[in-house]
Amino acid sequence: MVAAAQTTLQGLLEGTKQYQVPLYQRTYSWQDHHLERLWDDILRLTEDRAEHPKTTHFIGSLVLAPSPNNGPAGVVEFLVVDGQQRLTTLSILLCAIRDHLVTTDGDEHRDRLNDQYLINKYEPLRRLKLVPTQADLDGYLACVDSSAQAGGGAVGAAYEFFRTRLAEPAVAAQVHQVEKAVIFGLALVSVIAHADDNVYRIFESLNNTGLKLTQADLLRNYLFMRLSNRSKTVYDAHWLPLQKRFNSTELENLFWLDLVQRDPRITQGDTYARQQARLDRLSTEDDVEAEVRRFGHLGTLLEIILHPSKEQDPGVRLRLERLHLWGSSTVNPLLLHLLERRSLGTATSAEVASAMRYVESFLVRRLLIGRATANINRNLVSIVTEMNKDLPVDQAVHAYLSDGRKYYATDADVRHAVRSLPFYTNGRASQRSLVLRWLEESYDSKEPVSPAKLTIEHVLPQSMGPEWQRMLAADLEPHENVVEVHGALKHTLGNLTLTGYNAELGNSPFAVKRVDLAKSGVRLTQDIITCERWGRPQIHARADALAERIINLWPGPAGSTADQSEVRWDLMETALAAMPAGSWTTYGDLAALIGTAPQPVGNRLRAVPVTNAHRVLQAEGTKAGGFRWPDGRTDDPIAALQAEGVLFDQQGRADPTQRIDLDELAQLSGLAPDELPRRLPRPRPGDGQSRADRFAEQLGVLQEVVVAGAALTLLDRWTEMGGTLLYGGGAETSCFLMARERGHRDGDIWPLTLYPSGKVEVVFQHLASRLPFDDVTLREQFRQRLNQLPGVSIAAAKLNLRPSFALTVLADSAAAAVLVEHLQWFYEQTHLSEQEEDETLTV
């Protein structure tokens, strides 16, 4: 017998209780997308409770079993049979809220939150209210005890996720309201089994009964339960074609898209419950059959969205193809609505194509100003319900996107951003490539270069040689230095072009690059090769010309929308809040990140209290002469950095290997989301060049023969030891060294990603959430092993980032051999659980 009751986090955690996660449960495994969804729900709940304080949000259930050791007094113990991921996440969030409030408001919040919700203060033997699995215990204890490391593995990553979100200015102003929403507003159903029940059997029945029913399965079963007389006829005629057309994920998405056009707040996890509630109102089998037919019609439209080549109208097909390539599925509710409007005769193909062009413009312009993801989901999902139904559909979409603060960049915004912001760190790599490809197509070249052959090229290279330094130095203003000017220019759009790999460019002087670019059929390079030199004036002039082309290609917002190109101080604060102890950055890197100059950054940090402001130094790694704490502190920032693990030489310069550069700041702030490997189908005859061949071709063009040969040899050694290779789909074809692929019981994992342009990326950021390297000690071992290679020096502060070293390291045969040994160690670590299982079976 079980007892079920709705409760809150307050009801679960107040009092002397302890929740133990059994050993047979999996370790904590929530990743960023799980955390992001919960965080969005919490922020929405916080907003709702501001108007209606008793509002709650249901987040799931907990299945608990009382411990047989419970007595009439003392700590009441429960085993967490199901729902431990949710309960662990909420406890980590409470730790993050506590530590944020202690930092901003005072120490009194530590005891208040600890004693009520995290520990049993007077029960030293049962101190923790939540006891996670043994593998997570150390990391969780570090969070509860506010240790300097603040946890490790997935637990530590979740803690850092919440600390970073809480430090964002818009959230920091209402942390007390967020706390109340979490403790009093998140609703759970607590299901308590009988004390005599076999909890392992309960867990097994909940989690190990094969594939769980999807929401699409549940909806299908519900619908045909309602069709007792005509179920087979309706199934064969309407449902079966739908089921053949889509996989389970796509089918579930169809039912969510149908719902979200009525209420944009509905989450995909609520699909079945909300569809069932809607369908409950249908009274006859005719009504139910009509709904199945309607789903079939919507499925036909969704198929066009997922496969734009099926669209007949060329204008609509072009816009669908572009939005499909952009990769933002949150535009699909609007696309489904537009196609449905056309099918009903209330919109023409021309109006639908025009509406999609405005959406494309909205997305491109937001990317340019560094706002690619800010509230994008809510804005796009809400169009259908909030746009003006009295206007033609394209005008209605344009007006909705232009209204309010949706970051639909004005022409002035675009001109500023193209000149000043680091385009190369904004959004996804694939989206950046698309913008450049679409710009290239706009020239209507008579000799188009195949998009598959194009990659982004930095004309002013990312690493400067002496000739480039002299060229930049000629344009310096007083108090400027070459390093900071280079950082401010290198990633801006004016310095970027596309190359078809018909010449070796690399870090060559401009005189050499200019000759090679002149051989290219890419029109984007034409205004570059007419220049005698390539410094700041030329980069800015090209940026201005590109901005005007962008403004003509992608229309801006309607009416007199206000400028939204203010300095991104919020982005700077987000990046600084996420910087790990033992690291530092520069005023120039922060300035380049947000599109301003180093001096305003310094002025801001002197005037406004900002988390980790002491970790900002001058370009050479020294303390700024005018540094001061805005909150009245008087201690030496250098001493504070040394206490955190930053090393300084005798001249007072910080260790350059511990510097967080512009690219890594973009990672920390979420501007540069990681590109994940994808399983690619084997090419069929006639499909053209495979991605493996393209990687080898790009490698051969961009690297010296000895470096390219060493890289390919490394890939051979990797496959010989049992690893596999996956290749990226971007213009520059990356190669992922897969130790385990998707579908493995422990999940996929890879140690390195190789880029033909000359970088070997070490993916600590991913390893932190993957067995067994979620253990920080293993990641540290791997870092130390890599640092044995000459020319490789990765700081400990980068154990949750994606640092890199030069591909040229492999040109040293001895270094390459050592790397192979370390990769063999890595591969063996990822398969230890299988070896242990094999040994157990043979005993």
C-alpha positions in Angstrom: 0.0 0.0 0.0 1.3 3.5 -0.8 0.3 6.9 0.4 0.5 9.9 -2.0 0.3 13.6 -1.1 1.2 16.9 -2.7 3.9 18.8 -0.9 6.6 21.4 -1.3 10.3 21.5 -0.7 9.5 23.1 2.7 7.3 20.2 3.6 9.9 17.6 2.5 13.0 19.1 4.2 11.8 20.9 7.4 12.1 18.9 10.5 14.6 16.2 11.5 14.5 14.0 8.3 17.0 12.3 6.2 16.6 11.1 2.6 19.1 8.4 1.5 19.7 7.6 -2.1 20.2 3.8 -2.4 23.4 2.4 -3.8 21.6 0.8 -6.8 20.6 4.3 -8.0 22.6 5.9 -10.8 24.9 8.8 -9.9 23.7 12.4 -10.2 23.6 13.1 -14.0 21.6 16.2 -14.7 23.2 18.3 -17.4 22.9 21.9 -18.4 19.8 21.4 -20.5 18.0 19.8 -17.5 19.2 22.6 -15.3 18.2 25.3 -17.8 14.7 24.0 -18.0 14.2 23.9 -14.3 15.7 27.4 -14.0 13.4 28.8 -16.6 10.4 27.3 -14.7 11.6 28.8 -11.5 12.0 32.3 -13.0 8.6 32.1 -14.6 7.1 30.9 -11.2 8.8 33.8 -9.4 7.2 36.2 -11.9 3.8 34.6 -11.4 4.0 34.6 -7.6 4.7 38.4 -7.7 1.1 38.8 -8.8 -0.4 35.7 -7.2 1.7 34.7 -4.1 0.0 31.2 -3.8 0.9 30.1 -7.3 2.7 26.7 -7.5 4.4 24.8 -10.3 4.3 21.0 -10.3 7.8 19.5 -11.1 7.2 15.8 -10.6 7.0 13.1 -8.0 9.2 11.4 -5.4 8.8 7.7 -4.5 10.0 7.2 -0.9 10.2 4.2 1.4 10.5 4.6 5.2 13.6 3.1 6.6 13.0 0.0 8.8 15.3 1.6 11.4 12.8 4.4 12.1 11.8 4.6 15.8 9.3 6.7 17.7 11.8 9.6 18.0 14.9 11.0 16.3 15.6 11.5 12.6 12.9 10.1 10.3 14.7 8.3 7.5 13.5 7.6 3.9 15.0 5.8 1.0 14.6 7.7 -2.3 13.3 5.1 -4.6 12.6 7.4 -7.5 13.2 11.2 -8.1 16.6 11.5 -6.6 17.9 13.6 -9.5 15.2 16.2 -8.9 15.7 16.2 -5.1 19.5 16.4 -5.4 19.2 19.3 -7.9 16.9 21.3 -5.6 19.2 20.7 -2.6 22.2 22.0 -4.7 20.1 25.0 -5.7 19.5 25.8 -2.0 23.2 25.7 -1.4 23.8 28.1 -4.2 21.1 30.5 -3.0 22.5 30.3 0.5 26.0 31.1 -0.6 24.8 33.9 -2.9 22.9 35.5 0.0 25.8 35.1 2.4 28.0 37.0 -0.1 25.6 39.8 -0.8 23.5 40.1 2.4 25.4 38.5 5.3 26.3 35.4 7.3 22.8 35.1 8.9 21.5 33.3 5.8 24.0 30.4 6.2 22.5 29.1 9.5 18.9 29.9 8.4 19.0 27.8 5.2 21.4 25.2 6.6 19.3 24.5 9.7 15.9 24.5 8.0 16.6 22.7 4.8 20.1 21.2 4.4 21.3 19.7 7.7 20.0 18.2 10.9 21.9 20.5 13.3 21.6 18.5 16.4 22.0 15.0 14.9 25.7 14.6 14.1 25.3 11.0 13.0 22.4 11.9 10.6 23.7 15.4 9.8 22.7 15.6 6.1 19.0 15.9 5.2 19.9 14.4 1.8 22.6 11.6 1.4 23.4 11.1 -2.3 25.1 8.0 -3.7 28.6 7.4 -2.5 30.1 8.6 -5.8 28.4 12.0 -5.4 28.9 12.4 -1.6 32.2 14.3 -1.6 31.0 16.8 -4.2 27.7 17.3 -2.4 29.4 17.7 1.0 31.6 20.4 -0.5 28.4 22.3 -1.6 26.7 21.9 1.8 29.8 23.0 3.6 30.6 25.9 1.2 34.1 24.6 0.6 36.4 26.5 -1.8 36.0 23.8 -4.5 32.1 24.0 -4.2 31.7 20.4 -5.3 33.0 18.3 -8.2 31.7 16.4 -11.2 28.1 16.9 -12.2 27.2 18.1 -8.6 29.8 20.8 -8.8 28.8 21.8 -12.3 25.1 22.1 -11.2 26.2 24.3 -8.2 28.3 26.5 -10.5 25.4 26.7 -13.0 23.1 28.1 -10.3 25.7 30.4 -8.8 26.3 31.9 -12.2 22.6 32.4 -12.9 22.0 33.9 -9.5 24.8 36.4 -10.1 23.1 37.7 -13.2 22.0 41.3 -12.5 18.3 40.8 -13.3 18.1 37.8 -11.0 20.4 39.1 -8.2 17.8 41.9 -7.6 15.1 39.3 -6.7 17.0 36.4 -5.1 14.8 36.5 -2.0 11.7 36.0 -4.3 13.5 33.2 -6.1 14.2 31.5 -2.8 10.5 31.7 -1.8 9.4 30.3 -5.2 11.8 27.3 -4.8 10.9 26.5 -1.2 7.2 27.3 -1.2 6.1 27.3 -4.8 7.6 24.1 -6.4 5.0 21.4 -5.9 5.9 17.7 -5.8 3.8 14.5 -5.2 5.4 12.5 -2.4 4.5 8.8 -2.8 5.4 6.8 0.3 5.6 3.0 0.1 4.9 0.6 3.0 7.9 0.0 5.3 7.8 -3.8 4.4 7.9 -3.3 0.6 11.0 -4.4 -1.3 12.3 -1.0 -2.4 14.7 -2.4 -5.0 11.8 -4.2 -6.7 9.9 -0.9 -6.6 12.8 0.9 -8.2 13.2 -1.9 -10.7 9.6 -1.8 -11.8 9.8 2.0 -12.2 13.0 2.1 -14.2 13.9 -1.2 -15.7 10.8 -2.4 -17.4 12.2 -1.8 -20.9 11.5 1.3 -22.9 9.1 3.6 -21.1 6.0 4.8 -22.9 6.6 8.1 -24.6 4.0 10.8 -24.4 3.1 10.1 -28.0 2.4 6.4 -27.0 0.3 7.5 -24.1 -1.8 9.9 -26.3 -2.2 7.2 -28.9 -3.5 4.7 -26.3 -5.8 7.3 -24.9 -7.3 8.3 -28.3 -8.0 4.7 -29.4 -9.4 3.8 -26.0 -12.0 6.5 -26.9 -12.6 4.9 -30.3 -14.1 1.6 -29.2 -16.2 1.1 -32.4 -13.9 2.5 -35.2 -10.5 2.2 -33.7 -9.0 -0.1 -36.4 -10.5 2.0 -39.3 -9.2 5.3 -37.9 -5.8 3.8 -37.0 -5.2 2.4 -40.4 -6.5 5.4 -42.3 -5.0 8.3 -40.2 -2.8 7.3 -37.4 -0.6 4.7 -39.0 0.5 7.0 -41.9 1.4 9.6 -39.2 3.4 7.1 -37.2 5.3 5.9 -40.3 6.1 9.5 -41.2 7.7 10.4 -37.9 9.9 8.9 -35.2 8.6 9.0 -31.6 10.4 12.2 -30.8 9.1 14.0 -33.9 5.6 12.7 -33.2 5.7 13.9 -29.6 6.9 17.3 -30.9 3.9 17.5 -33.2 1.5 17.2 -30.3 3.4 19.8 -28.3 3.5 22.2 -31.3 -0.3 21.9 -31.5 -0.7 22.8 -27.9 1.8 25.7 -27.7 -0.1 27.6 -30.5 -2.8 28.0 -27.9 -0.7 28.5 -24.8 3.0 29.3 -25.2 3.7 28.4 -21.5 3.1 24.7 -22.0 6.3 22.7 -21.7 7.0 19.6 -23.8 6.9 17.6 -20.6 3.3 18.5 -20.1 2.2 17.4 -23.6 0.3 14.3 -22.8 -1.5 15.7 -19.7 -2.6 18.9 -21.5 -3.7 17.1 -24.6 -5.7 14.6 -22.5 -7.4 17.5 -20.6 -8.3 19.1 -23.9 -9.5 15.9 -25.5 -11.6 14.9 -22.4 -14.1 17.6 -23.5 -14.9 15.6 -26.7 -18.2 13.8 -26.3 -18.5 11.5 -29.4 -16.4 9.2 -31.5 -16.9 11.5 -34.4 -15.2 14.3 -32.5 -12.3 12.0 -31.6 -11.9 10.8 -35.2 -11.9 14.4 -36.4 -9.0 15.2 -34.0 -7.0 12.2 -35.3 -7.6 13.5 -38.9 -6.5 17.0 -37.8 -3.3 15.6 -36.3 -2.7 13.9 -39.7 -3.1 17.2 -41.5 -0.7 18.9 -39.1 1.7 16.1 -39.6 1.8 16.8 -43.3 2.7 20.4 -42.6 5.4 19.5 -40.0 6.9 17.1 -42.6 7.4 20.1 -44.9 9.1 22.1 -42.0 11.4 19.2 -41.2 12.1 18.5 -44.9 11.9 21.8 -46.8 12.6 20.2 -50.2 9.0 18.9 -50.1 7.6 22.5 -50.3 6.4 23.4 -53.8 6.6 27.2 -53.7 10.2 28.4 -54.3 10.0 31.5 -52.1 8.6 29.5 -49.1 11.1 26.7 -49.7 14.1 29.0 -49.6 13.0 30.5 -46.2 12.2 27.1 -44.8 15.6 25.8 -45.9 17.4 28.7 -44.3 15.5 28.5 -41.0 16.0 24.7 -41.0 19.8 25.3 -41.4 19.8 27.9 -38.6 18.8 25.0 -36.2 16.4 26.8 -33.9 13.4 24.5 -33.3 11.6 27.2 -31.3 10.5 28.8 -34.6 8.6 25.6 -35.5 5.3 26.6 -33.8 5.2 29.8 -35.9 6.1 27.9 -39.1 3.4 25.4 -38.4 0.9 28.2 -37.9 2.0 30.0 -41.1 1.6 26.8 -43.2 -1.7 26.1 -41.6 -2.9 29.6 -42.4 -1.9 29.1 -46.0 -3.8 25.7 -46.1 -6.9 27.4 -44.8 -6.7 30.2 -47.3 -6.1 33.0 -44.8 -2.5 33.7 -46.0 -0.7 33.5 -49.4 2.6 31.9 -50.1 4.1 35.3 -50.7 2.9 36.5 -47.2 4.2 33.3 -45.6 7.7 33.7 -47.2 7.8 37.4 -46.2 6.9 36.5 -42.6 9.7 33.9 -42.6 12.1 36.5 -43.9 11.4 38.8 -41.0 12.0 35.9 -38.6 15.4 35.2 -40.4 16.3 38.9 -40.1 15.3 38.9 -36.4 17.6 35.9 -35.8 20.6 37.2 -37.8 20.5 40.7 -36.4 20.3 39.3 -32.8 23.3 37.1 -33.5 25.2 40.2 -34.8 24.6 42.1 -31.5 25.4 39.2 -29.3 21.8 38.5 -28.2 21.4 35.2 -30.0 19.8 33.4 -27.1 18.3 36.1 -24.8 14.7 35.2 -24.2 14.6 33.8 -27.7 12.4 30.8 -26.9 9.7 32.8 -25.2 9.7 35.4 -27.9 9.4 32.9 -30.8 6.9 30.6 -29.1 4.6 33.5 -28.1 4.3 35.0 -31.6 1.3 32.9 -32.6 -0.9 33.8 -29.6 0.2 37.4 -29.3 0.5 38.8 -32.8 -2.2 41.0 -34.3 -4.7 38.7 -36.1 -6.2 41.7 -38.0 -3.1 42.3 -40.0 -1.7 40.3 -42.9 0.4 37.5 -41.4 3.8 38.9 -42.5 3.0 42.4 -41.2 1.7 40.9 -37.9 4.9 38.9 -37.4 7.0 42.0 -38.2 5.1 44.2 -35.8 5.2 41.6 -33.0 9.0 41.1 -33.3 9.5 44.9 -33.5 7.5 45.6 -30.3 9.0 45.7 -26.9 12.5 44.7 -25.9 13.1 41.6 -28.0 16.5 42.7 -29.2 15.5 43.0 -32.9 18.5 45.0 -33.7 18.0 48.4 -35.4 20.2 49.6 -38.3 22.3 51.6 -35.8 22.7 48.5 -33.6 24.0 46.6 -36.6 26.5 49.3 -37.6 27.9 49.4 -34.1 28.0 45.6 -33.6 29.7 44.8 -36.9 32.4 47.3 -36.1 32.9 46.4 -32.4 31.6 43.1 -31.3 33.4 39.7 -31.6 31.2 38.1 -34.1 33.3 34.9 -34.1 32.4 34.1 -30.5 28.6 34.8 -30.9 26.1 31.9 -31.2 26.8 28.6 -32.8 29.7 28.1 -35.2 27.2 26.8 -37.8 25.2 30.0 -37.5 28.2 32.2 -37.9 29.2 30.3 -41.1 25.6 30.7 -42.4 25.7 34.5 -42.1 28.9 34.6 -44.0 27.6 32.2 -46.6 24.4 34.1 -47.1 26.4 37.3 -47.4 28.5 35.6 -50.1 25.4 34.5 -51.9 24.1 38.1 -51.9 26.9 39.0 -54.4 25.3 36.7 -56.9 28.7 35.5 -58.0 28.9 33.9 -61.5 31.5 31.5 -60.1 30.0 30.4 -56.8 32.2 28.3 -54.4 30.7 25.2 -53.0 29.5 25.9 -49.5 30.9 22.6 -48.3 34.4 23.9 -49.2 34.1 27.1 -47.3 35.6 27.9 -43.9 35.9 31.1 -41.9 39.2 32.9 -42.3 40.7 35.5 -39.9 42.6 37.9 -42.2 44.3 39.5 -39.2 45.3 36.2 -37.7 44.3 35.0 -34.2 48.0 34.7 -33.4 50.3 37.6 -34.5 53.7 37.4 -35.9 56.2 40.4 -35.9 55.0 41.8 -39.2 51.4 41.9 -38.0 52.4 43.5 -34.8 54.2 46.3 -36.7 51.2 46.8 -38.9 48.9 47.3 -36.0 51.4 49.4 -34.1 51.2 52.0 -36.9 47.6 52.9 -36.1 47.9 53.0 -32.3 46.5 56.0 -30.3 48.2 57.2 -27.1 47.8 54.7 -24.2 46.8 51.8 -26.5 48.9 48.7 -27.0 49.1 46.2 -29.8 47.8 43.2 -27.8 44.5 45.0 -26.8 43.9 46.4 -30.3 44.5 42.9 -31.8 42.0 41.4 -29.3 39.4 44.0 -30.1 39.7 43.5 -33.9 40.5 39.9 -34.6 37.0 38.4 -34.1 35.0 41.3 -35.6 33.1 40.7 -38.8 35.2 43.2 -40.7 38.2 40.9 -40.3 36.4 37.7 -41.3 35.9 36.2 -44.7 35.5 32.7 -46.3 38.1 30.7 -48.0 37.7 27.7 -50.3 41.0 26.1 -49.2 42.6 26.8 -52.6 45.5 28.5 -50.8 47.4 28.0 -47.6 46.7 31.1 -45.5 47.4 30.5 -41.8 49.3 33.3 -40.0 51.1 34.5 -43.2 51.9 38.2 -43.5 49.2 40.3 -45.3 51.3 40.6 -48.5 51.2 36.8 -48.8 47.6 36.4 -47.8 46.6 39.1 -50.3 48.1 37.2 -53.2 46.5 34.0 -52.1 43.0 35.6 -51.5 43.2 37.1 -55.0 43.1 33.5 -56.4 39.8 32.8 -54.6 36.4 32.9 -56.3 34.9 34.2 -53.0 33.4 37.6 -53.5 33.7 38.5 -49.8 37.4 38.8 -50.3 37.4 41.3 -53.1 37.4 44.4 -50.9 40.2 42.9 -48.9 42.6 42.3 -51.8 42.3 45.9 -53.0 44.0 47.1 -49.8 47.7 47.7 -49.5 47.7 47.0 -45.8 45.4 45.4 -43.3 45.1 47.4 -40.0 42.4 49.0 -38.0 41.3 51.6 -40.6 40.9 48.9 -43.3 39.0 46.5 -41.0 36.7 49.2 -39.8 36.0 50.4 -43.4 35.2 46.8 -44.5 33.0 46.4 -41.4 31.0 49.5 -42.3 30.5 48.3 -45.9 29.3 44.8 -44.6 26.9 46.5 -42.2 25.2 48.3 -45.0 24.9 45.1 -47.0 23.4 43.4 -44.0 20.9 46.2 -43.5 19.8 45.8 -47.1 19.6 42.0 -47.0 17.8 41.6 -43.6 15.2 44.3 -42.9 15.1 45.8 -39.4 12.3 46.3 -37.0 9.2 48.4 -37.9 8.6 51.8 -36.5 10.9 53.8 -34.2 12.3 50.9 -32.1 14.8 52.2 -29.5 18.5 51.5 -29.9 19.5 48.4 -28.1 23.2 48.6 -28.6 24.1 49.6 -25.0 27.3 48.3 -23.5 26.8 44.7 -22.4 27.8 45.2 -18.7 25.5 42.3 -17.9 27.5 40.0 -20.1 30.8 41.2 -18.6 29.4 40.5 -15.1 28.2 37.0 -16.1 31.6 36.1 -17.5 33.4 37.4 -14.4 31.0 35.6 -12.1 31.8 32.3 -13.9 35.6 32.7 -13.7 37.1 29.9 -11.6 39.6 30.5 -8.8 43.2 30.4 -9.9 42.5 32.3 -13.1 42.7 35.9 -14.4 41.7 37.9 -17.5 42.4 41.3 -18.9 40.6 44.6 -19.4 41.2 44.2 -23.1 39.6 40.7 -23.3 36.5 41.9 -21.4 36.3 45.0 -23.6 36.5 42.8 -26.8 33.8 40.5 -25.4 31.3 43.3 -24.9 32.3 45.6 -27.8 33.9 48.6 -25.9 37.4 49.8 -25.0 39.5 48.7 -22.0 39.3 52.1 -20.2 35.5 52.1 -19.8 35.8 48.5 -18.4 38.3 49.7 -15.8 36.1 52.7 -14.9 33.1 50.4 -14.5 35.0 48.0 -12.2 36.2 50.8 -10.1 32.7 52.3 -9.6 30.4 49.3 -9.4 30.9 46.2 -7.2 31.3 43.2 -9.5 32.0 39.6 -8.6 35.7 38.6 -9.2 36.7 42.1 -10.4 40.1 41.6 -8.8 40.7 38.8 -11.4 41.0 41.5 -14.1 44.6 42.6 -14.8 46.4 44.6 -17.5 47.5 42.8 -20.7 50.9 41.9 -19.4 49.4 40.4 -16.2 50.0 43.3 -13.8 47.7 45.2 -11.5 46.3 48.4 -13.1 47.7 51.5 -11.5 44.3 53.0 -10.8 42.8 49.8 -9.3 40.6 50.2 -6.3 37.8 48.2 -4.6 34.5 49.9 -5.1 33.1 48.5 -1.9 35.8 50.0 0.4 38.1 46.9 0.7 41.7 47.8 1.3 43.5 44.4 0.8 45.9 43.9 -2.0 44.2 42.3 -5.1 47.5 40.5 -6.0 47.5 38.9 -2.6 43.9 37.8 -3.1 44.8 36.3 -6.5 47.9 34.5 -5.0 45.7 33.0 -2.3 43.4 31.7 -5.0 46.3 30.0 -6.8 47.5 32.5 -9.4 51.2 32.5 -9.9 53.3 35.7 -10.3 56.9 36.2 -11.5 59.5 38.4 -9.9 58.3 41.4 -12.0 54.7 41.0 -10.6 53.3 39.5 -13.8 50.6 36.8 -13.6 51.3 33.3 -15.2 50.0 33.6 -18.8 48.8 30.0 -18.8 46.3 30.9 -16.2 44.8 33.7 -18.2 41.2 33.3 -19.4 41.2 34.7 -22.9 38.4 36.1 -25.0 37.3 32.8 -26.4 37.2 31.2 -23.0 35.3 34.2 -21.6 32.7 33.6 -24.3 32.5 30.0 -23.2 32.0 31.0 -19.6 29.3 33.6 -20.5 27.4 31.1 -22.7 28.0 33.1 -25.9 29.8 30.3 -27.5 27.8 27.1 -27.0 29.7 23.9 -27.5 29.5 22.1 -30.8 28.7 18.4 -30.2 29.7 15.5 -32.4 27.0 14.0 -34.4 26.7 10.4 -35.8 27.0 10.9 -39.5 25.6 8.4 -42.1 28.1 6.6 -44.3 28.3 8.3 -47.7 26.6 6.4 -50.5 28.1 6.2 -54.0 27.5 9.6 -55.7 27.1 11.5 -52.5 30.3 13.3 -53.0 33.2 13.9 -50.6 32.9 12.3 -47.1 33.5 14.4 -44.0 36.6 12.3 -43.2 38.0 13.1 -46.7 37.2 16.8 -46.2 38.9 16.8 -42.8 42.0 15.3 -44.4 41.9 17.7 -47.3 41.6 20.8 -45.1 44.3 19.5 -42.9 46.6 19.0 -45.9 45.9 22.5 -47.1 46.2 24.4 -43.8 49.1 22.6 -42.2 52.7 21.7 -43.1 53.1 18.2 -44.4 54.8 16.9 -41.3 52.0 18.3 -39.0 49.2 16.9 -41.2 50.9 13.5 -41.4 51.4 13.4 -37.6 47.7 14.3 -37.0 46.5 11.5 -39.4 48.9 9.1 -37.7 47.4 10.0 -34.3 43.9 9.2 -35.7 45.2 5.8 -36.9 46.7 5.0 -33.5 43.4 6.0 -31.8 41.3 3.6 -34.0 43.8 0.8 -33.4 43.3 1.0 -29.7 39.6 0.7 -30.2 38.4 4.3 -30.5 36.2 5.7 -33.3 36.1 9.0 -35.2 33.2 11.4 -35.7 33.4 14.5 -37.8 31.7 17.9 -37.4 29.3 19.4 -40.0 30.7 22.9 -40.0 32.6 24.6 -42.8 35.8 23.7 -40.9 35.5 19.9 -40.5 36.5 19.0 -37.0 37.4 15.5 -35.8 36.2 14.0 -32.5 38.1 11.1 -30.9 35.3 9.0 -29.5 36.2 6.6 -26.7 32.5 5.7 -26.3 29.7 6.6 -28.7 26.1 7.4 -28.1 24.1 4.4 -27.1 26.9 3.1 -24.7 25.4 2.3 -21.3 27.7 4.9 -19.7 27.1 7.5 -22.4 29.4 9.0 -25.1 32.8 10.5 -24.3 35.7 11.9 -26.1 39.0 13.5 -24.9 40.1 15.7 -27.8 38.7 17.5 -30.9 41.1 18.2 -33.7 40.7 21.2 -36.0 42.5 21.5 -39.4 43.2 25.2 -38.7 45.7 24.1 -36.1 44.0 23.5 -32.7 43.7 20.5 -30.5 40.8 21.1 -28.1 40.7 19.3 -24.7 37.0 19.0 -23.8 37.2 19.2 -20.0 33.8 20.9 -20.1 32.2 17.7 -21.4 34.3 15.3 -19.4 33.0 17.0 -16.2 29.6 15.4 -16.8 30.7 12.0 -18.1 31.7 8.8 -16.3 34.3 8.3 -15.0 35.8 11.7 -15.7 33.1 13.4 -13.7 35.6 12.7 -10.9 37.7 15.8 -10.9 40.8 13.8 -9.8 40.7 11.9 -13.1 40.4 15.1 -15.1 43.4 16.5 -13.1 45.4 13.4 -13.9 44.6 13.8 -17.6 45.6 17.5 -17.4 48.9 16.7 -15.8 49.6 14.0 -18.4 48.9 16.4 -21.3 51.2 19.0 -19.6 54.1 16.5 -20.0 54.0 17.3 -23.8 56.5 20.0 -24.8 54.6 23.2 -25.7 51.5 22.2 -23.7 50.7 24.1 -20.4 47.1 23.9 -19.3 46.2 25.6 -16.0 44.2 23.8 -13.3 41.7 26.6 -13.4 40.6 25.4 -16.9 39.3 22.0 -15.7 35.8 23.0 -16.6 36.6 24.8 -19.9 37.8 23.7 -23.3 41.4 24.8 -23.5 43.6 23.9 -26.5 47.1 23.4 -27.6 48.7 23.7 -31.0 48.4 20.9 -33.5 52.1 21.6 -34.3 53.0 19.8 -31.0 52.4 16.6 -32.9 55.3 17.4 -35.3 57.7 16.2 -32.5 57.5 12.5 -32.9 58.5 11.9 -29.3 55.7 14.2 -28.1 53.2 12.4 -30.4 54.3 9.1 -29.0 53.7 10.3 -25.4 50.3 11.7 -26.4 49.3 8.2 -27.7 50.3 6.7 -24.4 48.1 9.2 -22.5 45.2 8.6 -24.9 45.6 4.9 -24.3 45.3 5.6 -20.6 42.2 7.7 -21.2 40.6 5.0 -23.3 41.2 2.3 -20.7 39.7 4.6 -18.0 36.5 4.9 -20.0 36.1 1.2 -20.3 37.1 0.1 -16.7 33.5 -0.7 -15.8 33.3 -3.2 -18.7 36.6 -4.8 -17.7 35.4 -5.2 -14.1 32.1 -6.8 -15.2 34.0 -9.2 -17.5 36.3 -10.2 -14.6 33.2 -10.7 -12.3 31.6 -13.0 -14.9 34.7 -15.2 -15.3 35.0 -15.8 -11.5 
